[in-house]
């Protein structure tokens, strides 16, 4: 429970836990059995990004002890590429590629299976975040540090609207 960071919630009902906490509790149960092999089916499905990162970081840490392996079904190509060392890519239930991650995720293989330019799609998705980053650099927060998160971009607009409303109230409008 210490490894997965859930010792502080040991006495809580699982009904009160968030999705990320619940996944970490399940991992703690698995780790307590000291298995040599973990079979995981979409371990981060429906989890927020922070929990996805935590779960895969925990699994990576567990693997670092040696003599252990993980087989995981992952549909998110970014997660599979980032955390997988070997892979099997299926196309309508048939093996399209198997082996080292770099080979399985080769552009020609992915394009054939997905019937689209996967790398171009990923670049398009990344470009959306680059636009947010550029916008955030133009709109620095009061502390001078830039932030690319949704909350920090929206909050200055809300604060500005509230300030304008307070000015109108002070003028008697």
Buried (B, 14 or more C-beta within 10 A) or exposed (E): BEBBBBEEBEEEEEEEBEEBBBBBBBBBEBBEEEEEEBEBEEBBEEBEEEBBBBBBEBBEEBBEEEEBEBEBEBEEBEBBBEBBEEBEBEEEEEEBBEEEBEEBBBEEBBBBBBEEEBEEBBEEEEEEEEEBEEEBEEEEEEEEEBBBEEEBBEEBEEEEEEEEEEEEEEEEE
